[in-house]
Amino acid sequence: MGVAEIVGETPDIAYAVADTPIGAVTVATWQEKVCWLSFVSSKPAEWELDMWCKRWLGNDVRCTAGEADVQPVLKQLDEYFAGKRCYFDVPIAFLGGTSFQQKVWQELLNIPYGEVRTYKEIAQAVGIPKAVRAVGGANNRNPLSIIVPCHRVIGSNGALVGYGGGLEKKEYLLRLEGYLQ
């Protein structure tokens, strides 16, 4: 089933690239809901967003630069990095991912600012205690980094493991939130 069948139309995605203390991020919205927030890698942000859109939303998606459309998200990101925001209240839309991945992403939203959970605890919370590796895979495919706080998931031994943006970013975010000293 394509996203047009799910949302009832071909989605128009607006995006902007913003600088943060841990590097550039691409933020995208659909109908005033954040649907993508990803760290810019060695590939152009537009290319990565386009690949994600094609994979999950189909070839008919229109991605256009639109900083005004993503401004509420950028404002909340600035507040978060300034230590003035502990949670994001912008509306979000999971336009991609499997049903399991979306279940994991929903569970990540329950991890409070400044706290962590283990991959095992997330697997238990979604009702599949043996799915620890699958939880790690879902975290790796989280389309809404920072907002859906996959950085708050750690190994059972307390180690900082498995962050798609890089462990130095995960460590920075956990220090910012006061989990690490």
C-alpha angles and dihedrals in degrees: 000000000000124000091250087064090049099045097028097240144043105281122237109211121202118197145176136184116231134185118236132176088264098046141284120322132193114225121192133182137194119197091346092307123114109242102164136030115163139158113253109245132187089294120076114272091234091055093051092047091048092051091050091048093049092048097049106018106032136241097294096070116119115213115192133173108255117157092173089060093054097038096107090056093046090051092052091047090053090050091048093051090046089057092246099110128057098178139021119239100181112121114258134203125202098209094165141033135074121284089258092051091049090050090053092046090051089052091051088061087065094063107101123229110274094021133095138205130200125243086248092054091051091049090052092047092055090049100251105096095180094052095090094128092045089054088054089051091050090050090052090055096045105138093199107057116187093009091061094040106224086151087074092068117094139173121277089253091055094256121143102242139158112020117155092209091054131272092264089063092047090051091048092051093048090049090049089053092048098246092115122043 
